[in-house]
Amino acid sequence: MFEVKYLTDVTGKRTDVVLPCEEYDELLEEIEDLKAIVERKDDDLIEHSEVYRLVNSDE
């Protein structure tokens, strides 16, 4: 899990989150992956057999 630290204001309300850089980078990468999935959700799909045929054809 993440090593999360919270910064609070004088009333104790959480105002900020502190993460180690490595964990922050991992979160950014996950967000980018999820954005790509959402952007491509309506793309046409190609059957595995068709991809295999295209990759292995001598054309």
PDB file of N, CA, C, O and CB in Angstrom:
ATOM      1  N   MET A   1       0.841  -1.184   0.000  1.00  0.00           N
ATOM      2  CA  MET A   1       0.000   0.000   0.000  1.00  0.00           C
ATOM      3  C   MET A   1       0.879   1.238   0.000  1.00  0.00           C
ATOM      4  O   MET A   1       2.098   1.148   0.145  1.00  0.00           O
ATOM      5  CB  MET A   1      -0.953   0.003   1.213  1.00  0.00           C
ATOM      6  N   PHE A   2       0.257   2.385  -0.163  1.00  0.00           N
ATOM      7  CA  PHE A   2       0.989   3.635  -0.254  1.00  0.00           C
ATOM      8  C   PHE A   2       1.361   4.173   1.120  1.00  0.00           C
ATOM      9  O   PHE A   2       0.637   4.003   2.101  1.00  0.00           O
ATOM     10  CB  PHE A   2       0.173   4.659  -1.007  1.00  0.00           C
ATOM     11  N   GLU A   3       2.506   4.821   1.153  1.00  0.00           N
ATOM     12  CA  GLU A   3       2.983   5.496   2.359  1.00  0.00           C
ATOM     13  C   GLU A   3       2.449   6.922   2.333  1.00  0.00           C
ATOM     14  O   GLU A   3       3.156   7.839   1.917  1.00  0.00           O
ATOM     15  CB  GLU A   3       4.556   5.476   2.452  1.00  0.00           C
ATOM     16  N   VAL A   4       1.221   7.115   2.767  1.00  0.00           N
ATOM     17  CA  VAL A   4       0.559   8.413   2.666  1.00  0.00           C
ATOM     18  C   VAL A   4       0.700   9.173   3.981  1.00  0.00           C
ATOM     19  O   VAL A   4       0.529   8.622   5.068  1.00  0.00           O
ATOM     20  CB  VAL A   4      -0.932   8.241   2.296  1.00  0.00           C
ATOM     21  N   LYS A   5       1.018  10.460   3.838  1.00  0.00           N
ATOM     22  CA  LYS A   5       1.016  11.360   4.995  1.00  0.00           C
ATOM     23  C   LYS A   5       0.100  12.518   4.644  1.00  0.00           C
ATOM     24  O   LYS A   5       0.052  12.965   3.498  1.00  0.00           O
ATOM     25  CB  LYS A   5       2.476  11.863   5.362  1.00  0.00           C
ATOM     26  N   TYR A   6      -0.615  12.992   5.630  1.00  0.00           N
ATOM     27  CA  TYR A   6      -1.543  14.094   5.414  1.00  0.00           C
ATOM     28  C   TYR A   6      -1.057  15.338   6.133  1.00  0.00           C
ATOM     29  O   TYR A   6      -0.538  15.267   7.247  1.00  0.00           O
ATOM     30  CB  TYR A   6      -2.953  13.720   5.887  1.00  0.00           C
ATOM     31  N   LEU A   7      -1.231  16.470   5.486  1.00  0.00           N
ATOM     32  CA  LEU A   7      -1.012  17.761   6.124  1.00  0.00           C
ATOM     33  C   LEU A   7      -2.380  18.301   6.496  1.00  0.00           C
ATOM     34  O   LEU A   7      -3.340  18.160   5.739  1.00  0.00           O
ATOM     35  CB  LEU A   7      -0.227  18.758   5.187  1.00  0.00           C
ATOM     36  N   THR A   8      -2.462  18.913   7.652  1.00  0.00           N
ATOM     37  CA  THR A   8      -3.753  19.415   8.115  1.00  0.00           C
ATOM     38  C   THR A   8      -3.663  20.902   8.435  1.00  0.00           C
ATOM     39  O   THR A   8      -2.584  21.448   8.666  1.00  0.00           O
ATOM     40  CB  THR A   8      -4.227  18.632   9.350  1.00  0.00           C
ATOM     41  N   ASP A   9      -4.823  21.533   8.441  1.00  0.00           N
ATOM     42  CA  ASP A   9      -4.859  22.933   8.859  1.00  0.00           C
ATOM     43  C   ASP A   9      -4.988  22.987  10.381  1.00  0.00           C
ATOM     44  O   ASP A   9      -4.933  21.953  11.047  1.00  0.00           O
ATOM     45  CB  ASP A   9      -6.039  23.698   8.169  1.00  0.00           C
ATOM     46  N   VAL A  10      -5.157  24.174  10.923  1.00  0.00           N
ATOM     47  CA  VAL A  10      -5.195  24.329  12.387  1.00  0.00           C
ATOM     48  C   VAL A  10      -6.403  23.655  13.025  1.00  0.00           C
ATOM     49  O   VAL A  10      -6.410  23.389  14.227  1.00  0.00           O
ATOM     50  CB  VAL A  10      -5.196  25.799  12.750  1.00  0.00           C
ATOM     51  N   THR A  11      -7.428  23.378  12.214  1.00  0.00           N
ATOM     52  CA  THR A  11      -8.624  22.717  12.768  1.00  0.00           C
ATOM     53  C   THR A  11      -8.531  21.198  12.670  1.00  0.00           C
ATOM     54  O   THR A  11      -9.410  20.487  13.156  1.00  0.00           O
ATOM     55  CB  THR A  11      -9.882  23.201  12.042  1.00  0.00           C
ATOM     56  N   GLY A  12      -7.455  20.696  12.033  1.00  0.00           N
ATOM     57  CA  GLY A  12      -7.301  19.262  11.873  1.00  0.00           C
ATOM     58  C   GLY A  12      -7.848  18.732  10.565  1.00  0.00           C
ATOM     59  O   GLY A  12      -7.786  17.531  10.305  1.00  0.00           O
ATOM     60  N   LYS A  13      -8.388  19.621   9.734  1.00  0.00           N
ATOM     61  CA  LYS A  13      -8.919  19.199   8.444  1.00  0.00           C
ATOM     62  C   LYS A  13      -7.761  18.909   7.487  1.00  0.00           C
ATOM     63  O   LYS A  13      -6.821  19.696   7.376  1.00  0.00           O
ATOM     64  CB  LYS A  13      -9.863  20.283   7.854  1.00  0.00           C
ATOM     65  N   ARG A  14      -7.842  17.778   6.806  1.00  0.00           N
ATOM     66  CA  ARG A  14      -6.805  17.414   5.841  1.00  0.00           C
ATOM     67  C   ARG A  14      -6.809  18.397   4.676  1.00  0.00           C
ATOM     68  O   ARG A  14      -7.855  18.688   4.097  1.00  0.00           O
ATOM     69  CB  ARG A  14      -7.015  15.969   5.329  1.00  0.00           C
ATOM     70  N   THR A  15      -5.636  18.900   4.345  1.00  0.00           N
ATOM     71  CA  THR A  15      -5.529  19.868   3.261  1.00  0.00           C
ATOM     72  C   THR A  15      -4.641  19.380   2.125  1.00  0.00           C
ATOM     73  O   THR A  15      -4.824  19.796   0.981  1.00  0.00           O
ATOM     74  CB  THR A  15      -5.000  21.171   3.790  1.00  0.00           C
ATOM     75  N   ASP A  16      -3.692  18.513   2.416  1.00  0.00           N
ATOM     76  CA  ASP A  16      -2.732  18.048   1.417  1.00  0.00           C
ATOM     77  C   ASP A  16      -2.318  16.613   1.718  1.00  0.00           C
ATOM     78  O   ASP A  16      -2.473  16.110   2.831  1.00  0.00           O
ATOM     79  CB  ASP A  16      -1.494  18.969   1.378  1.00  0.00           C
ATOM     80  N   VAL A  17      -1.785  15.978   0.676  1.00  0.00           N
ATOM     81  CA  VAL A  17      -1.290  14.609   0.796  1.00  0.00           C
ATOM     82  C   VAL A  17       0.179  14.607   0.400  1.00  0.00           C
ATOM     83  O   VAL A  17       0.573  15.262  -0.565  1.00  0.00           O
ATOM     84  CB  VAL A  17      -2.119  13.616  -0.092  1.00  0.00           C
ATOM     85  N   VAL A  18       0.974  13.875   1.144  1.00  0.00           N
ATOM     86  CA  VAL A  18       2.395  13.738   0.830  1.00  0.00           C
ATOM     87  C   VAL A  18       2.660  12.263   0.524  1.00  0.00           C
ATOM     88  O   VAL A  18       2.347  11.382   1.324  1.00  0.00           O
ATOM     89  CB  VAL A  18       3.304  14.252   2.016  1.00  0.00           C
ATOM     90  N   LEU A  19       3.245  12.014  -0.657  1.00  0.00           N
ATOM     91  CA  LEU A  19       3.596  10.654  -1.079  1.00  0.00           C
ATOM     92  C   LEU A  19       5.066  10.623  -1.453  1.00  0.00           C
ATOM     93  O   LEU A  19       5.612  11.632  -1.901  1.00  0.00           O
ATOM     94  CB  LEU A  19       2.712  10.183  -2.275  1.00  0.00           C
ATOM     95  N   PRO A  20       5.716   9.480  -1.276  1.00  0.00           N
ATOM     96  CA  PRO A  20       7.059   9.348  -1.829  1.00  0.00           C
ATOM     97  C   PRO A  20       6.995   9.489  -3.357  1.00  0.00           C
ATOM     98  O   PRO A  20       6.007   9.090  -3.974  1.00  0.00           O
ATOM     99  CB  PRO A  20       7.692   7.980  -1.422  1.00  0.00           C
ATOM    100  N   CYS A  21       8.025  10.044  -3.956  1.00  0.00           N
ATOM    101  CA  CYS A  21       8.040  10.298  -5.406  1.00  0.00           C
ATOM    102  C   CYS A  21       7.752   9.035  -6.209  1.00  0.00           C
ATOM    103  O   CYS A  21       7.016   9.093  -7.194  1.00  0.00           O
ATOM    104  CB  CYS A  21       9.390  10.873  -5.826  1.00  0.00           C
ATOM    105  N   GLU A  22       8.306   7.916  -5.818  1.00  0.00           N
ATOM    106  CA  GLU A  22       8.101   6.665  -6.550  1.00  0.00           C
ATOM    107  C   GLU A  22       6.621   6.286  -6.579  1.00  0.00           C
ATOM    108  O   GLU A  22       6.104   5.875  -7.617  1.00  0.00           O
ATOM    109  CB  GLU A  22       8.925   5.531  -5.918  1.00  0.00           C
ATOM    110  N   GLU A  23       5.952   6.422  -5.457  1.00  0.00           N
ATOM    111  CA  GLU A  23       4.528   6.097  -5.399  1.00  0.00           C
ATOM    112  C   GLU A  23       3.701   7.098  -6.208  1.00  0.00           C
ATOM    113  O   GLU A  23       2.722   6.721  -6.852  1.00  0.00           O
ATOM    114  CB  GLU A  23       4.048   6.071  -3.942  1.00  0.00           C
ATOM    115  N   TYR A  24       4.089   8.353  -6.174  1.00  0.00           N
ATOM    116  CA  TYR A  24       3.412   9.378  -6.973  1.00  0.00           C
ATOM    117  C   TYR A  24       3.535   9.047  -8.451  1.00  0.00           C
ATOM    118  O   TYR A  24       2.554   9.122  -9.191  1.00  0.00           O
ATOM    119  CB  TYR A  24       3.997  10.779  -6.683  1.00  0.00           C
ATOM    120  N   ASP A  25       4.745   8.680  -8.889  1.00  0.00           N
ATOM    121  CA  ASP A  25       4.963   8.315 -10.289  1.00  0.00           C
ATOM    122  C   ASP A  25       4.121   7.108 -10.683  1.00  0.00           C
ATOM    123  O   ASP A  25       3.576   7.068 -11.787  1.00  0.00           O
ATOM    124  CB  ASP A  25       6.443   8.023 -10.540  1.00  0.00           C
ATOM    125  N   GLU A  26       4.010   6.128  -9.795  1.00  0.00           N
ATOM    126  CA  GLU A  26       3.186   4.950 -10.064  1.00  0.00           C
ATOM    127  C   GLU A  26       1.718   5.346 -10.244  1.00  0.00           C
ATOM    128  O   GLU A  26       1.040   4.834 -11.134  1.00  0.00           O
ATOM    129  CB  GLU A  26       3.326   3.923  -8.923  1.00  0.00           C
ATOM    130  N   LEU A  27       1.236   6.246  -9.408  1.00  0.00           N
ATOM    131  CA  LEU A  27      -0.152   6.700  -9.527  1.00  0.00           C
ATOM    132  C   LEU A  27      -0.373   7.426 -10.852  1.00  0.00           C
ATOM    133  O   LEU A  27      -1.394   7.218 -11.508  1.00  0.00           O
ATOM    134  CB  LEU A  27      -0.521   7.622  -8.351  1.00  0.00           C
ATOM    135  N   LEU A  28       0.566   8.270 -11.249  1.00  0.00           N
ATOM    136  CA  LEU A  28       0.443   8.968 -12.525  1.00  0.00           C
ATOM    137  C   LEU A  28       0.401   7.983 -13.686  1.00  0.00           C
ATOM    138  O   LEU A  28      -0.368   8.161 -14.630  1.00  0.00           O
ATOM    139  CB  LEU A  28       1.601   9.949 -12.710  1.00  0.00           C
ATOM    140  N   GLU A  29       1.221   6.951 -13.616  1.00  0.00           N
ATOM    141  CA  GLU A  29       1.237   5.938 -14.670  1.00  0.00           C
ATOM    142  C   GLU A  29      -0.103   5.203 -14.736  1.00  0.00           C
ATOM    143  O   GLU A  29      -0.620   4.945 -15.823  1.00  0.00           O
ATOM    144  CB  GLU A  29       2.382   4.937 -14.436  1.00  0.00           C
ATOM    145  N   GLU A  30      -0.656   4.870 -13.583  1.00  0.00           N
ATOM    146  CA  GLU A  30      -1.963   4.201 -13.543  1.00  0.00           C
ATOM    147  C   GLU A  30      -3.040   5.094 -14.137  1.00  0.00           C
ATOM    148  O   GLU A  30      -3.907   4.622 -14.873  1.00  0.00           O
ATOM    149  CB  GLU A  30      -2.333   3.817 -12.099  1.00  0.00           C
ATOM    150  N   ILE A  31      -2.987   6.375 -13.823  1.00  0.00           N
ATOM    151  CA  ILE A  31      -3.977   7.318 -14.363  1.00  0.00           C
ATOM    152  C   ILE A  31      -3.860   7.388 -15.878  1.00  0.00           C
ATOM    153  O   ILE A  31      -4.875   7.384 -16.574  1.00  0.00           O
ATOM    154  CB  ILE A  31      -3.792   8.725 -13.747  1.00  0.00           C
ATOM    155  N   GLU A  32      -2.642   7.452 -16.398  1.00  0.00           N
ATOM    156  CA  GLU A  32      -2.439   7.496 -17.846  1.00  0.00           C
ATOM    157  C   GLU A  32      -2.983   6.229 -18.507  1.00  0.00           C
ATOM    158  O   GLU A  32      -3.610   6.298 -19.564  1.00  0.00           O
ATOM    159  CB  GLU A  32      -0.943   7.668 -18.175  1.00  0.00           C
ATOM    160  N   ASP A  33      -2.743   5.074 -17.883  1.00  0.00           N
ATOM    161  CA  ASP A  33      -3.266   3.814 -18.415  1.00  0.00           C
ATOM    162  C   ASP A  33      -4.794   3.830 -18.455  1.00  0.00           C
ATOM    163  O   ASP A  33      -5.395   3.406 -19.442  1.00  0.00           O
ATOM    164  CB  ASP A  33      -2.771   2.627 -17.569  1.00  0.00           C
ATOM    165  N   LEU A  34      -5.413   4.313 -17.397  1.00  0.00           N
ATOM    166  CA  LEU A  34      -6.874   4.368 -17.344  1.00  0.00           C
ATOM    167  C   LEU A  34      -7.425   5.345 -18.375  1.00  0.00           C
ATOM    168  O   LEU A  34      -8.459   5.080 -18.987  1.00  0.00           O
ATOM    169  CB  LEU A  34      -7.343   4.767 -15.942  1.00  0.00           C
ATOM    170  N   LYS A  35      -6.745   6.469 -18.573  1.00  0.00           N
ATOM    171  CA  LYS A  35      -7.179   7.420 -19.596  1.00  0.00           C
ATOM    172  C   LYS A  35      -7.131   6.780 -20.979  1.00  0.00           C
ATOM    173  O   LYS A  35      -8.037   6.981 -21.789  1.00  0.00           O
ATOM    174  CB  LYS A  35      -6.303   8.685 -19.565  1.00  0.00           C
ATOM    175  N   ALA A  36      -6.084   6.014 -21.251  1.00  0.00           N
ATOM    176  CA  ALA A  36      -5.961   5.345 -22.550  1.00  0.00           C
ATOM    177  C   ALA A  36      -7.089   4.343 -22.748  1.00  0.00           C
ATOM    178  O   ALA A  36      -7.627   4.223 -23.849  1.00  0.00           O
ATOM    179  CB  ALA A  36      -4.600   4.639 -22.669  1.00  0.00           C
ATOM    180  N   ILE A  37      -7.447   3.631 -21.701  1.00  0.00           N
ATOM    181  CA  ILE A  37      -8.544   2.656 -21.784  1.00  0.00           C
ATOM    182  C   ILE A  37      -9.852   3.368 -22.112  1.00  0.00           C
ATOM    183  O   ILE A  37     -10.603   2.922 -22.980  1.00  0.00           O
ATOM    184  CB  ILE A  37      -8.681   1.864 -20.455  1.00  0.00           C
ATOM    185  N   VAL A  38     -10.124   4.468 -21.424  1.00  0.00           N
ATOM    186  CA  VAL A  38     -11.364   5.218 -21.656  1.00  0.00           C
ATOM    187  C   VAL A  38     -11.390   5.776 -23.073  1.00  0.00           C
ATOM    188  O   VAL A  38     -12.418   5.708 -23.747  1.00  0.00           O
ATOM    189  CB  VAL A  38     -11.509   6.362 -20.629  1.00  0.00           C
ATOM    190  N   GLU A  39     -10.263   6.330 -23.532  1.00  0.00           N
ATOM    191  CA  GLU A  39     -10.205   6.917 -24.868  1.00  0.00           C
ATOM    192  C   GLU A  39     -10.414   5.873 -25.969  1.00  0.00           C
ATOM    193  O   GLU A  39     -10.900   6.206 -27.050  1.00  0.00           O
ATOM    194  CB  GLU A  39      -8.870   7.615 -25.069  1.00  0.00           C
ATOM    195  N   ARG A  40     -10.052   4.620 -25.704  1.00  0.00           N
ATOM    196  CA  ARG A  40     -10.117   3.589 -26.726  1.00  0.00           C
ATOM    197  C   ARG A  40     -11.321   2.669 -26.577  1.00  0.00           C
ATOM    198  O   ARG A  40     -11.431   1.674 -27.293  1.00  0.00           O
ATOM    199  CB  ARG A  40      -8.866   2.779 -26.699  1.00  0.00           C
ATOM    200  N   LYS A  41     -12.221   2.988 -25.656  1.00  0.00           N
ATOM    201  CA  LYS A  41     -13.332   2.066 -25.369  1.00  0.00           C
ATOM    202  C   LYS A  41     -14.242   1.836 -26.564  1.00  0.00           C
ATOM    203  O   LYS A  41     -14.883   0.789 -26.656  1.00  0.00           O
ATOM    204  CB  LYS A  41     -14.152   2.593 -24.219  1.00  0.00           C
ATOM    205  N   ASP A  42     -14.310   2.792 -27.481  1.00  0.00           N
ATOM    206  CA  ASP A  42     -15.188   2.643 -28.639  1.00  0.00           C
ATOM    207  C   ASP A  42     -14.443   2.186 -29.893  1.00  0.00           C
ATOM    208  O   ASP A  42     -15.036   2.098 -30.968  1.00  0.00           O
ATOM    209  CB  ASP A  42     -15.890   3.949 -28.916  1.00  0.00           C
ATOM    210  N   ASP A  43     -13.160   1.897 -29.764  1.00  0.00           N
ATOM    211  CA  ASP A  43     -12.384   1.428 -30.915  1.00  0.00           C
ATOM    212  C   ASP A  43     -12.907   0.078 -31.399  1.00  0.00           C
ATOM    213  O   ASP A  43     -13.405  -0.734 -30.619  1.00  0.00           O
ATOM    214  CB  ASP A  43     -10.887   1.322 -30.554  1.00  0.00           C
ATOM    215  N   ASP A  44     -12.778  -0.136 -32.703  1.00  0.00           N
ATOM    216  CA  ASP A  44     -13.134  -1.438 -33.253  1.00  0.00           C
ATOM    217  C   ASP A  44     -12.128  -2.475 -32.774  1.00  0.00           C
ATOM    218  O   ASP A  44     -10.929  -2.208 -32.682  1.00  0.00           O
ATOM    219  CB  ASP A  44     -13.184  -1.393 -34.804  1.00  0.00           C
ATOM    220  N   LEU A  45     -12.635  -3.648 -32.474  1.00  0.00           N
ATOM    221  CA  LEU A  45     -11.779  -4.737 -32.024  1.00  0.00           C
ATOM    222  C   LEU A  45     -11.446  -5.651 -33.194  1.00  0.00           C
ATOM    223  O   LEU A  45     -12.235  -5.796 -34.128  1.00  0.00           O
ATOM    224  CB  LEU A  45     -12.454  -5.531 -30.891  1.00  0.00           C
ATOM    225  N   ILE A  46     -10.285  -6.257 -33.133  1.00  0.00           N
ATOM    226  CA  ILE A  46      -9.861  -7.210 -34.158  1.00  0.00           C
ATOM    227  C   ILE A  46      -9.707  -8.570 -33.479  1.00  0.00           C
ATOM    228  O   ILE A  46      -9.070  -8.687 -32.432  1.00  0.00           O
ATOM    229  CB  ILE A  46      -8.516  -6.756 -34.856  1.00  0.00           C
ATOM    230  N   GLU A  47     -10.291  -9.576 -34.083  1.00  0.00           N
ATOM    231  CA  GLU A  47     -10.190 -10.932 -33.540  1.00  0.00           C
ATOM    232  C   GLU A  47      -8.730 -11.379 -33.499  1.00  0.00           C
ATOM    233  O   GLU A  47      -7.931 -11.009 -34.359  1.00  0.00           O
ATOM    234  CB  GLU A  47     -11.030 -11.920 -34.383  1.00  0.00           C
ATOM    235  N   HIS A  48      -8.399 -12.171 -32.498  1.00  0.00           N
ATOM    236  CA  HIS A  48      -7.036 -12.673 -32.352  1.00  0.00           C
ATOM    237  C   HIS A  48      -6.584 -13.420 -33.601  1.00  0.00           C
ATOM    238  O   HIS A  48      -5.444 -13.261 -34.038  1.00  0.00           O
ATOM    239  CB  HIS A  48      -6.937 -13.585 -31.134  1.00  0.00           C
ATOM    240  N   SER A  49      -7.445 -14.212 -34.164  1.00  0.00           N
ATOM    241  CA  SER A  49      -7.093 -14.982 -35.358  1.00  0.00           C
ATOM    242  C   SER A  49      -6.740 -14.070 -36.524  1.00  0.00           C
ATOM    243  O   SER A  49      -5.854 -14.389 -37.316  1.00  0.00           O
ATOM    244  CB  SER A  49      -8.241 -15.906 -35.751  1.00  0.00           C
ATOM    245  N   GLU A  50      -7.428 -12.934 -36.635  1.00  0.00           N
ATOM    246  CA  GLU A  50      -7.135 -11.982 -37.700  1.00  0.00           C
ATOM    247  C   GLU A  50      -5.773 -11.307 -37.478  1.00  0.00           C
ATOM    248  O   GLU A  50      -5.000 -11.136 -38.420  1.00  0.00           O
ATOM    249  CB  GLU A  50      -8.247 -10.922 -37.784  1.00  0.00           C
ATOM    250  N   VAL A  51      -5.494 -10.934 -36.254  1.00  0.00           N
ATOM    251  CA  VAL A  51      -4.187 -10.345 -35.930  1.00  0.00           C
ATOM    252  C   VAL A  51      -3.091 -11.355 -36.231  1.00  0.00           C
ATOM    253  O   VAL A  51      -2.069 -11.010 -36.826  1.00  0.00           O
ATOM    254  CB  VAL A  51      -4.124  -9.900 -34.438  1.00  0.00           C
ATOM    255  N   TYR A  52      -3.297 -12.588 -35.827  1.00  0.00           N
ATOM    256  CA  TYR A  52      -2.316 -13.636 -36.071  1.00  0.00           C
ATOM    257  C   TYR A  52      -2.068 -13.802 -37.571  1.00  0.00           C
ATOM    258  O   TYR A  52      -0.924 -13.913 -38.012  1.00  0.00           O
ATOM    259  CB  TYR A  52      -2.785 -14.964 -35.454  1.00  0.00           C
ATOM    260  N   ARG A  53      -3.145 -13.819 -38.343  1.00  0.00           N
ATOM    261  CA  ARG A  53      -3.019 -13.951 -39.784  1.00  0.00           C
ATOM    262  C   ARG A  53      -2.230 -12.778 -40.376  1.00  0.00           C
ATOM    263  O   ARG A  53      -1.358 -12.972 -41.222  1.00  0.00           O
ATOM    264  CB  ARG A  53      -4.403 -14.042 -40.428  1.00  0.00           C
ATOM    265  N   LEU A  54      -2.544 -11.568 -39.925  1.00  0.00           N
ATOM    266  CA  LEU A  54      -1.861 -10.385 -40.441  1.00  0.00           C
ATOM    267  C   LEU A  54      -0.371 -10.372 -40.089  1.00  0.00           C
ATOM    268  O   LEU A  54       0.468 -10.009 -40.914  1.00  0.00           O
ATOM    269  CB  LEU A  54      -2.525  -9.132 -39.902  1.00  0.00           C
ATOM    270  N   VAL A  55      -0.062 -10.763 -38.884  1.00  0.00           N
ATOM    271  CA  VAL A  55       1.337 -10.773 -38.427  1.00  0.00           C
ATOM    272  C   VAL A  55       2.139 -11.844 -39.147  1.00  0.00           C
ATOM    273  O   VAL A  55       3.319 -11.649 -39.436  1.00  0.00           O
ATOM    274  CB  VAL A  55       1.409 -11.000 -36.910  1.00  0.00           C
ATOM    275  N   ASN A  56       1.517 -12.953 -39.432  1.00  0.00           N
ATOM    276  CA  ASN A  56       2.243 -14.090 -39.999  1.00  0.00           C
ATOM    277  C   ASN A  56       2.110 -14.204 -41.530  1.00  0.00           C
ATOM    278  O   ASN A  56       2.589 -15.172 -42.121  1.00  0.00           O
ATOM    279  CB  ASN A  56       1.753 -15.365 -39.357  1.00  0.00           C
ATOM    280  N   SER A  57       1.471 -13.233 -42.159  1.00  0.00           N
ATOM    281  CA  SER A  57       1.336 -13.308 -43.614  1.00  0.00           C
ATOM    282  C   SER A  57       2.645 -12.882 -44.270  1.00  0.00           C
ATOM    283  O   SER A  57       3.429 -12.139 -43.679  1.00  0.00           O
ATOM    284  CB  SER A  57       0.162 -12.420 -44.109  1.00  0.00           C
ATOM    285  N   ASP A  58       2.875 -13.349 -45.475  1.00  0.00           N
ATOM    286  CA  ASP A  58       4.094 -13.018 -46.211  1.00  0.00           C
ATOM    287  C   ASP A  58       3.937 -11.782 -47.075  1.00  0.00           C
ATOM    288  O   ASP A  58       4.801 -11.487 -47.900  1.00  0.00           O
ATOM    289  CB  ASP A  58       4.507 -14.178 -47.070  1.00  0.00           C
ATOM    290  N   GLU A  59       2.858 -11.066 -46.896  1.00  0.00           N
ATOM    291  CA  GLU A  59       2.581  -9.879 -47.722  1.00  0.00           C
ATOM    292  C   GLU A  59       3.467  -8.718 -47.336  1.00  0.00           C
ATOM    293  O   GLU A  59       3.368  -7.643 -47.928  1.00  0.00           O
ATOM    294  CB  GLU A  59       1.120  -9.468 -47.599  1.00  0.00           C
TER     295      GLU A  59
END
